[in-house]
Amino acid sequence: MEGNKNKPRALLLFGAPCSGKTTFGERFADKYHLAYYNFDDLASEYKFSREVILIILEQILKTNQTIIFEGGLDTEKQRMEVRNIIRNSGYDPALIWIQTDIATIRNRLKNKFRSVKKARVFYDQAIKTIEAPAETEHAIILSGKHTFETQSRHVLAGLAGMAVEQQKKKAKKINL
């Protein structure tokens, strides 16, 4: 699970609301005995600012455990900021973008809010700030409609591929 034996991993989940981030993150954390943090929930429940959330993240990273982090990753700028903090703490970050079609998301929101109008307003507001991953971010892309087992295998394969790429880069540096 660690990918690089010298560094713990930080799996960063992002995507549209009701795409399946929390469901996947909680199940993956449970299956692999990882720490899971939903910073949007913490910010909402305790009225924490983004700055406070990032300080909390820095404290969590001192544990050197592999973690799953969800929330506050809607834009490329936000993801870069969090990845820099993670790298500076000696972690290897991995972005996981969970995609789900709009009809499914709207249906899930309708069920969550029990109102088509509330679901539409929430979706329209939330979607304004979410940016798909840039190609340079090298995100692992998951379907929010696939089974958990399929999603897990895809994430593990993506992490293994990242570890291989890191080893290749290290070998190139040694050979230079």
Helices and strands as residue ranges (DSSP letters): E 9-15, H 21-32, E 35-38, H 39-46, H 50-61, E 67-70, H 76-88, E 92-99, H 102-113, H 116-127, G 135-137, E 140-143, H 148-175
